[in-house]
Amino acid sequence: MNSEVAEPAGALAKAFWAVIALAAVTGACAILAARDLVYDGAYYLLAIAARGEFQLWEPARASVLILEQCFAVAGAWLGIQDLWTLGRLFSLAVTGWPVFLTALCWFVLPKGEKSWIAGPLVNLVFAIPTTSFIGIGEGTIASCLLWLAFLLVAFRIDHAWGAIASVVATAVCAFSHESAAVCLGAIAILALWRSGGLTGFPRLAALASATIAGAAAVNMLRWIIFPRSVVERGDFLAGSMGGFLGSLHAPNIPALASLVAAAAIIVPFARGKLPSAATSAAALAALLLLLLVLIATPDQTLAPSRFFAARGVPVALTTILAVVFLVMMNRGSRPARLVSRPVLAVILGLAATQAAAQTIMTQRWNSYVHDLRTFVTTPRGAISHAETMQALDPARSRFRRELLESWSVEPLSIVLAPHGRVMTVVEPAPDAPWVPYRPGDPTTLPRAPQLHWSGFSPHLAR
């Protein structure tokens, strides 16, 4: 082995837990800011508060939706009245589960197989940050569940507890996300392959996992061919095919950073060489440059729509890597050769860049929420998009414009009502494709116990 290759139990362990620590810290900041109330988040929260139950509007994603909503639903059951507190509980699940599930993968792997953590690690550092600012984003948690199931079947199904965990994890993945169809097929093949060398209960568990994963893959294909929303499928595919990268004027900095880091690692291997210290240094310099661009122009560079377009990336990358890992296992190979010091340096540099980007996003979100919260404390009735833009986005920043134009500003303005007393509802742009509530029609307004509508008049400002 090359002298530059570090022992997985040493350098890889330190790098992995450093990445987990960075993700946990930036995640904690996002949770305190209830950042996952962006886009669909606030709408889901109001429905949870109103009904006190899970909102499973996407049947193919039921298990992930339950995980995303579990803490907020529990809070509603316990009688928590403050919507912002419920919002933080909601964000705890959406942001917290990917970090927790990725960390759990480390303990699933046997001591001599820790280099396979490269899959979940790549997902956490390269894929998830590209789409981390969209609130309800089922693909992030789904990708982590797929990795957990894949590694359990590969390395723990020959033990009793591992066999049970493999079946349970596969069953959870069966209702995680329709885009998981191909990855579920890979898990089915892996389970069948593993069953050949097992006997007794582990063999039955492997066959059960293969059956569940195979049936789920077919079922997910049904949801792809006949989606609940044709528009959603088109947007999902367009984003996964490159729309998530953004444009010259509105790039997705975390996505570009991931591409830079990936190129620094993959290109040398494609040439039959290990990444060198010089390659690592060049990648780190490029990452620093991207971060400086984001720091210098956050309001113009950050475009929430780019993160929404990237929502298919985690499952897509997980699927590709799972298939690659399946081939490697069949050939008796391991990813330990990738764990060199230059590679770890690039990964750690990317993790630091992603953490800084997430911190900036949280700071801009806090500023946006502060101004919107102040805006809705004065009785104004239903405020038009034009009036809101003039008051809250005088600088005409891309970041605020995209959030204020979206239909999601309407439920968020209700969530931010002082002590639940709604006096102002902010309307989205007139061309918003869908608007959840009509202020002039009281029957459409959310009727959560935490909300009081007696002081709201939709025509007050007019």
C-alpha positions in Angstrom: 0.0 0.0 0.0 1.2 3.5 -0.8 2.8 5.4 2.2 0.3 8.2 1.7 -2.6 5.8 2.4 -3.8 6.3 6.0 -5.2 3.5 8.1 -9.0 3.6 8.0 -9.2 3.1 11.8 -7.0 6.2 12.3 -7.1 9.0 9.8 -10.5 8.1 8.4 -12.1 7.9 11.8 -10.8 11.3 12.8 -11.9 12.8 9.5 -15.3 11.2 9.7 -16.1 12.4 13.2 -14.7 15.9 12.4 -17.2 16.0 9.5 -20.0 14.8 11.8 -19.1 17.4 14.4 -19.2 20.2 11.8 -22.5 19.0 10.5 -23.9 18.8 14.0 -22.8 22.3 14.9 -24.2 24.0 11.7 -27.3 21.8 12.0 -27.8 23.0 15.6 -27.7 26.6 14.4 -30.2 25.8 11.7 -32.5 24.1 14.2 -32.5 27.0 16.6 -33.4 29.3 13.7 -36.2 26.9 12.6 -34.7 27.1 9.2 -36.7 24.2 7.8 -39.8 26.3 7.9 -38.7 27.6 4.5 -40.8 26.5 1.5 -43.1 23.6 2.4 -42.0 23.6 6.0 -44.3 26.2 7.4 -47.3 24.8 5.5 -46.7 21.3 6.9 -46.2 22.8 10.4 -49.6 24.6 10.3 -51.3 21.4 9.2 -49.6 19.5 12.1 -50.6 22.1 14.6 -54.2 22.2 13.3 -54.8 18.4 13.2 -52.2 17.1 15.7 -51.3 14.2 13.3 -48.9 13.3 10.6 -49.4 14.8 7.2 -48.6 12.0 4.7 -49.5 13.7 1.5 -46.8 11.8 -0.5 -47.7 8.1 -0.1 -44.4 6.9 -1.7 -42.4 8.9 1.0 -44.4 7.9 4.1 -41.6 6.7 6.2 -39.5 9.8 5.6 -42.4 12.1 6.2 -43.0 10.4 9.6 -39.4 10.9 10.5 -39.5 14.6 9.4 -42.6 15.3 11.4 -42.3 13.1 14.4 -40.9 15.7 16.9 -43.4 18.3 15.8 -46.3 15.9 16.1 -45.1 14.8 19.5 -44.9 18.4 20.6 -48.5 19.0 19.4 -49.6 15.9 21.3 -47.9 17.2 24.5 -49.8 20.5 24.1 -47.1 22.8 23.0 -48.8 26.0 21.9 -46.0 28.1 20.6 -45.7 27.7 16.8 -42.0 28.8 16.8 -41.2 26.0 19.3 -43.0 23.5 17.2 -41.1 24.9 14.2 -37.8 24.2 16.0 -38.9 20.6 16.8 -39.8 20.2 13.1 -36.4 21.5 12.1 -34.7 19.2 14.6 -36.1 16.2 12.7 -35.5 17.5 9.2 -31.9 18.6 9.9 -31.0 16.2 12.6 -31.9 12.8 11.1 -29.3 12.9 8.3 -26.5 13.6 10.7 -27.7 11.0 13.1 -28.3 8.3 10.5 -24.9 8.9 8.9 -23.1 8.6 12.3 -25.1 5.4 12.9 -23.6 3.9 9.8 -20.1 4.0 11.4 -21.3 1.7 14.2 -23.0 -0.7 11.7 -19.6 -1.4 10.0 -17.3 -4.0 11.5 -13.9 -2.9 12.7 -12.1 -4.1 9.6 -14.6 -2.6 7.2 -14.7 1.0 8.2 -13.5 2.3 4.8 -17.0 1.6 3.5 -18.2 4.6 5.5 -17.0 6.5 2.4 -20.5 6.1 0.9 -22.5 7.8 3.7 -19.6 10.3 4.2 -19.7 11.4 0.5 -23.5 11.7 0.8 -23.3 13.9 3.9 -20.5 16.2 2.5 -21.0 16.2 -1.2 -24.8 15.7 -1.8 -26.9 16.9 1.1 -25.5 20.4 1.4 -26.5 21.1 -2.2 -30.2 20.8 -1.2 -30.3 21.7 2.5 -32.3 24.9 2.3 -35.8 23.6 1.2 -37.6 22.6 4.4 -39.4 19.4 3.5 -36.7 17.6 1.5 -37.5 13.8 1.7 -34.5 12.9 -0.5 -31.9 13.8 2.1 -33.3 11.4 4.8 -34.2 8.8 2.2 -30.6 8.7 1.0 -29.3 8.2 4.6 -31.8 5.4 5.2 -30.7 3.7 2.0 -27.1 3.7 3.1 -28.1 2.3 6.5 -30.0 -0.6 4.9 -27.3 -1.3 2.3 -24.5 -1.5 5.0 -26.7 -3.6 7.3 -27.4 -6.1 4.6 -23.8 -6.2 3.5 -22.1 -6.5 6.8 -24.5 -7.4 9.7 -27.2 -9.7 8.3 -25.3 -12.8 9.4 -26.0 -12.0 13.0 -29.4 -12.2 14.7 -29.8 -8.6 15.6 -28.2 -7.5 12.3 -30.7 -9.7 10.4 -33.6 -8.1 12.2 -32.2 -4.6 11.7 -31.6 -5.4 8.0 -35.3 -6.4 7.4 -36.6 -3.3 9.4 -34.3 -0.9 7.6 -35.2 -2.3 4.2 -38.9 -2.1 5.0 -38.5 1.6 6.0 -36.7 2.3 2.8 -39.6 0.7 0.9 -41.6 3.8 1.6 -38.8 6.4 1.6 -38.8 8.0 -1.9 -39.9 7.0 -5.4 -36.5 7.9 -6.8 -35.0 5.2 -4.6 -36.3 2.5 -7.0 -32.9 1.6 -8.5 -31.1 1.7 -5.2 -33.7 -0.6 -3.7 -33.0 -2.9 -6.7 -29.3 -2.9 -5.8 -30.2 -3.7 -2.1 -32.3 -6.6 -3.4 -29.4 -8.0 -5.4 -27.1 -7.6 -2.5 -29.5 -9.4 -0.1 -29.9 -12.3 -2.6 -26.1 -12.5 -3.0 -25.6 -12.6 0.8 -28.3 -15.2 1.3 -26.2 -17.7 -0.6 -23.6 -18.0 2.2 -26.1 -18.0 5.1 -28.2 -20.5 6.9 -31.1 -20.5 9.4 -32.6 -17.2 10.5 -30.0 -14.9 8.8 -30.8 -16.6 5.4 -34.5 -16.1 5.9 -33.8 -12.4 6.8 -31.7 -12.0 3.7 -34.4 -13.5 1.5 -37.0 -11.3 3.2 -34.9 -8.2 2.7 -34.5 -9.1 -1.0 -38.2 -9.6 -1.4 -39.1 -6.4 0.3 -36.5 -4.4 -1.6 -37.5 -5.9 -4.9 -41.2 -5.4 -4.4 -40.6 -1.8 -3.2 -38.5 -1.1 -6.3 -41.4 -2.1 -8.6 -43.8 -0.1 -6.5 -41.6 3.0 -6.6 -41.4 2.6 -10.4 -45.2 2.8 -10.4 -45.0 6.2 -8.6 -42.4 7.4 -11.1 -44.5 6.4 -14.1 -47.8 7.6 -12.6 -46.7 10.4 -10.2 -49.0 12.2 -7.8 -47.8 15.4 -9.5 -46.5 15.4 -13.1 -45.1 18.9 -12.5 -43.2 17.7 -9.5 -41.6 14.8 -11.5 -40.6 17.2 -14.3 -39.0 19.7 -11.9 -37.3 16.8 -10.0 -35.7 15.3 -13.1 -34.7 18.7 -14.5 -33.0 19.6 -11.3 -31.2 16.3 -11.0 -29.9 16.6 -14.6 -28.0 19.8 -13.8 -30.5 22.6 -12.9 -29.2 22.4 -9.3 -25.9 23.9 -10.4 -27.6 27.3 -11.0 -26.3 29.9 -13.3 -23.4 32.4 -13.5 -25.5 35.0 -11.8 -27.1 32.6 -9.2 -24.8 29.6 -8.7 -25.4 26.9 -6.1 -22.1 27.4 -4.3 -22.3 24.2 -2.2 -23.0 22.2 -5.4 -20.1 23.8 -7.2 -17.9 23.2 -4.2 -18.8 19.5 -4.3 -18.0 19.3 -8.0 -14.5 20.9 -7.4 -13.8 18.4 -4.6 -15.1 15.5 -6.7 -12.9 16.4 -9.7 -9.8 16.6 -7.5 -10.4 13.1 -6.3 -11.8 11.4 -9.4 -9.6 12.8 -12.1 -6.3 11.4 -10.8 -7.9 8.0 -10.2 -9.2 8.0 -13.7 -5.6 8.4 -14.8 -4.5 5.5 -12.7 -2.9 7.8 -10.0 -3.6 8.7 -6.4 -4.5 12.4 -5.8 -1.4 14.3 -4.9 -0.7 17.0 -2.4 -0.6 19.5 -5.2 -4.0 18.5 -6.5 -5.3 18.7 -2.9 -3.9 22.2 -2.5 -5.4 23.4 -5.8 -8.8 22.0 -4.8 -8.6 23.7 -1.4 -7.7 27.0 -3.1 -10.7 26.7 -5.4 -13.0 26.0 -2.5 -11.7 29.0 -0.6 -12.4 31.2 -3.7 -16.0 29.9 -3.9 -16.5 30.6 -0.2 -15.1 34.1 -0.6 -17.6 34.8 -3.4 -20.4 33.7 -1.1 -19.2 35.8 1.8 -18.9 38.9 -0.4 -22.3 38.6 -2.1 -24.6 36.4 0.0 -27.9 38.1 -0.9 -27.2 37.9 -4.6 -25.5 34.6 -4.7 -27.8 32.6 -2.5 -30.8 31.4 -4.6 -33.2 29.2 -2.7 -34.7 27.8 -5.9 -31.3 26.2 -6.8 -31.4 24.2 -3.5 -34.9 23.2 -4.3 -33.8 22.1 -7.8 -31.1 19.9 -6.2 -33.5 17.8 -4.1 -32.9 14.7 -6.3 -29.1 14.8 -5.9 -28.7 12.8 -2.6 -30.7 9.8 -3.7 -29.1 9.9 -7.2 -25.6 10.0 -5.9 -26.4 7.3 -3.3 -27.7 5.1 -6.0 -24.6 5.5 -8.2 -22.3 4.8 -5.3 -24.3 1.8 -4.1 -24.1 0.2 -7.5 -20.3 0.9 -7.6 -19.9 -0.6 -4.1 -21.9 -3.7 -5.2 -19.5 -4.2 -8.1 -16.5 -3.7 -5.7 -17.9 -6.2 -3.2 -18.4 -8.8 -6.0 -14.7 -8.3 -7.0 -13.4 -8.5 -3.5 -12.3 -4.9 -3.5 -12.6 -2.2 -0.8 -12.6 1.6 -0.9 -9.6 1.7 1.5 -7.4 2.8 -1.4 -9.3 6.1 -1.6 -8.5 6.9 2.0 -5.2 8.8 1.4 -4.2 12.0 3.1 -4.7 14.3 0.1 -8.2 12.8 -0.3 -9.1 13.3 3.3 -7.7 16.9 3.1 -10.1 17.6 0.2 -13.0 16.1 2.0 -12.3 18.0 5.2 -11.8 21.2 3.2 -15.1 20.6 1.5 -16.8 19.9 4.8 -15.5 23.2 6.2 -16.7 25.1 3.1 -20.1 23.5 3.3 -20.3 24.3 7.1 -19.4 28.0 6.4 -22.0 28.1 3.6 -24.7 26.7 5.9 -23.8 29.2 8.6 -24.2 32.1 6.1 -27.5 30.7 4.9 -28.8 30.4 8.5 -27.7 34.0 9.2 -29.5 35.3 6.1 -32.6 33.3 7.1 -32.5 34.8 10.6 -32.4 38.3 9.1 -35.3 37.5 6.8 -37.4 36.0 9.5 -36.6 38.9 11.9 -37.9 41.5 9.3 -40.9 39.4 8.3 -41.8 38.9 12.0 -41.6 42.6 12.7 -43.7 43.3 9.6 -46.6 41.1 10.7 -46.8 42.5 14.2 -48.8 45.6 12.9 -52.4 45.1 11.7 -52.2 45.3 8.0 -54.7 42.7 6.7 -53.8 40.9 3.5 -50.7 42.5 2.1 -50.0 42.3 -1.6 -46.7 41.0 -3.0 -45.7 44.5 -4.3 -46.2 46.1 -0.9 -44.2 43.4 0.8 -41.3 43.6 -1.7 -41.1 47.4 -1.2 -41.0 47.0 2.6 -38.8 43.9 3.0 -36.6 43.8 0.0 -35.7 47.4 -0.9 -32.2 46.3 -2.0 -33.8 43.8 -4.5 -31.7 40.9 -3.4 -32.1 37.5 -5.1 -32.3 35.7 -1.8 -35.3 37.6 -0.4 -37.0 38.0 -3.7 -37.2 34.3 -4.3 -38.5 33.7 -0.8 -41.1 36.5 -1.0 -42.3 35.5 -4.4 -42.9 32.0 -3.4 -46.4 30.8 -2.1 -44.5 29.7 1.1 -44.3 33.3 2.4 -48.0 33.1 3.2 -48.0 30.2 5.7 -44.7 31.5 7.2 -46.3 35.0 7.8 -49.0 33.2 9.7 -46.6 31.1 11.8 -44.7 34.3 12.8 -47.9 36.0 14.0 -47.1 37.5 17.5 -48.4 35.0 20.2 -50.5 33.4 17.5 -52.7 36.5 17.0 -52.9 36.9 13.2 -53.1 40.5 12.1 -51.3 40.3 8.8 -51.0 37.7 6.1 -48.4 38.2 3.3 -49.5 37.3 -0.1 -47.1 35.7 -2.6 -46.4 36.9 -6.2 -49.6 37.1 -8.3 -48.2 34.5 -10.7 -47.5 31.9 -7.9 -48.7 28.6 -9.3 -50.4 27.6 -6.1 -51.5 29.5 -3.0 -52.6 27.5 0.1 -54.9 30.0 1.7 -57.2 32.8 0.5 -57.4 35.6 3.1 -60.8 36.7 1.8 -62.3 33.3 2.4 -62.2 32.4 6.2 -63.0 28.7 5.4 -59.5 28.3 3.8 -57.5 29.7 6.7 -55.7 27.3 9.1 -57.5 26.8 12.3 -54.8 25.6 14.7 -55.4 25.9 18.4 -52.4 28.2 18.6 -53.9 30.7 16.1 -56.4 33.5 16.9 -58.0 35.3 13.9 -60.3 37.7 15.7 -58.0 40.7 14.9 -57.6 39.9 11.2 -59.4 41.7 8.5 -58.3 40.8 4.9 -59.2 44.3 3.6 -57.7 46.3 6.4 -54.9 47.8 4.4 -57.2 48.7 1.5 
